[in-house]
Amino acid sequence: MASTSGISDSLLTSMNGTSSTSNASSISETQDRFMKLLIAQMKNQDPLNPMDNAEVTSQMAQLSTVTGIEKMNATLSTFISSMQATQALQASSLIGNTVLVEGNSTYLAPTETEGESAAYFGVELPVGADKLTVNIKDSSGKVVRTLTVTNQQPGITPLGWDGYGDDGAKLTDGRYTIEATATTGNSTVASTTLSYEQVMSVSTGSDGVKLNLSNLAAITTDQIKQIF
């Protein structure tokens, strides 16, 4: 026998519980289940205490709202998937290009034009600095070369290294760590080291489109400082 105080708990659950919290049931399945339960409940209601029409109308309105939300969510999911596919296609044009991104390393390797080994990187300054010092370290953490530039303006400062140490010896090709310190007078100012990396591939996932770089980092397109 159906509840004599109003619509049954199973009917409310069908409308407001399963359809809003589970993606397993489709919109049409939710509607069919609601109508079957409603008809069964009306057939078995107590003639002396019939269901309240106003309450039925209210629950029908809730079903309509839930159905509309599910349709909107389905449309939004399709839109997001389409946007990700478009972004991935656009990002794929960067494969093979080099980009300047936040990072603390540089790679010493022969250049395509001259054949001599060189490394490129950069430092970003939010404000100007009287002096900018960059220490280049090998894999053991030893400082092998110190570069110093003066009177730097705010923004990105591109830098290069010829691969020679402070002692004049030619160093082996490979990845090196970079550390920057910027000062104005006796005060240290903020600085961010930038790595010059190649875009190797593009991947998509729940966190969006990512560019996979030669230093094994994965970044989003808005993290790119410069493209070469």
N, C-alpha and C positions, 0 to 999 in steps of 0.2 A: 504494500500500500504506500502511495506517495505521502510525503509530509503534508500535514494539514495546516501548517503554519506558513506556507509559501513554497517557493521553488526549492527543489531538493539540492543537497550539497553536491551530488554528483553532476548535476546540471551546471551549477556555478563553476565547479572545477573544470568541466569541459570547456566552458567559455573563457574563464579568466585565469586558469592555471596552466593547462597543457598548451593552449594556443599561444600564450605569451611567453612561456619559458622554454618551450621545446621546439627545436627546428625540425624534429622528426616528422611531425604531422603537417600536412599541407593545409592551405586555407580551405580548400573544398572539403577535405576530410573533417576539419573542425566544424564547418557549417552543417555537414550531414549528421555528424554526431550530435550536435545541438538540437537539430530538428527531430531526430529520432527520440532523444530523451524527452524533449518537450511534448511530443505527441503521446509517448507512452505515459508520461506523467498526467497529461490531461485526461487520457482514457481511464486511468486508475484513481483519479482524484475523488475525494469524498464529496458527494452531491450536496451534503448539508454544509460543507465548508469549502467551496470552490476556490481555485487560485485567484489571486488578486490581479486584475487586468493591468493595473498601473505598474505592478512589480514585473509582470511579464514584459510589458512595453519597455521598461527601464533596462531589463536584461537584454532585450533584443537590440536596444541602442548601444549597449556595451559591446555586444557581439560585432555590430557594424563598425564600432571604433577600433576594436582589436583587429578585425579583418583589414580595415584601411591601413593600419600601422604595418601589418605584415606585408601588404602589397607595396607600401612605400619602402620598407626595408629591402624587399626583393629587388625593386627598381634601383635603389641606392647601391646595392651590392653589384648589380650588373654595371652600373655607371662607374663604380670604383675599379672593377676589373678592366673595363674598357680604357679608363684613364691610365692604369698601370701598364697596359699593353702599349699604349701610345708613348708613355714616358720611357719604357724600355726600348722602343724603336728609336726614339730620339737620342737616348743615351748611348745606343750602340754606335752612333756616328763618332763617338769619342774614342772608341777602341783603337789603340795604336798611337794616340796622341799623348803628349806629356802634359801634366798639370802641376800646378804649385798648390800644395795643400798643407795644412798644419801637420807638423811632424818634427822629429828630432834626429833625423839621419840623412845622409847623403851617400851617393854611390860613385866611387871613382872608377872610371872606365874610359877606354879610348874613344875619342870623338870621331864622328863620321867624316868630317872635312879634313882635319889635320892629322889624325891618327894618334896624336899625343893624348895621354890620359888626362882627364879633367873631371871635376865634380861641380855641380850647380845646386844652389839652395837659395834661401832668402830669409829675411827677418822682417816682421811687421811691427811697426811702432805706432801706438795710438796717439802719441805726442812726439815732438821732435826731441833729439838727444845730441848733446855735445860730442859724445864718444860712444861708439858701438864696438864691442869686443866679442869675437866669436872664437871659441876653442873647439878644435877638431880632435876627437879622440879615437884611438884604435879599439879593437875588440876587447883589449885588456883594461880599457879605461884610461890609458896613458894619453896625455895631451901631446899630439905630434905636430900641431901647427896652430898658431894664434894669428888671427887676422884682426886688424884694427882700422876702422874708418871714422871720420869725424864729421861734425856738422850735418847730421842726418835729419831730413824732414819727416813729418808724419807720413805713414803709409808703408808700402812694401819696398824694401831695399833688396834688389837682386844681387847675389854674390857668387863668385866662382873661386875654385881652388885648383891650382895646377898639379897637385899631387905630390909636391915636395914638402918635406918636413922642415921644421925650424933649423935643423942641423944641415940642411942642404941636400939630404939624401932623398932619392926617389923612392916613394912608398908603393907597396903592392896594390893592385886594383882590388876593389871590394867595398863593402859598406862600412861607413864611419859614423860616429855620433857627433852631433853638433850641439853646442851650448852657447847661448848669447847673453850678454850683459850690457845694458844701456845705462848711461849716466848723464846727468846734467848738473854741472858743478860737483857737489859732494853727495848728491841724491841719486838713487837708483830709480829708473823709470821702467815701466812695463815693456816687455818685448816678447814676441812669439816667433819661434823658429818655424820655417816652412821647408818642406821637402819637395824636391823636383822628382816626380814619379810618373811612370807610364801606366796608362789604363790598359789592363790586360783583358778584361771581360766585363760583362754586365749580368747581374742576377736579380731575380725578383722573389719576394717572399711576403710574409705577413707584415713586415716592417717597411715595405715599399721597394723601390728600385735602388740597387746599390752598384757602385763602380768598384771593381776589384783591381787594386793597384799592384805595382811591381814590388812594393815593400810588404805585401800580404795584407794590407789594410783594406777595409771596405768602407766606402764613404757615400754620402748622398751628393747630388749635383750642387746643392747650395753650399757645400763645404769647399768647393773649388775657389781658389783665390785668383788664379790666372790659367789660361789655356794656351799652349804653344803648338 
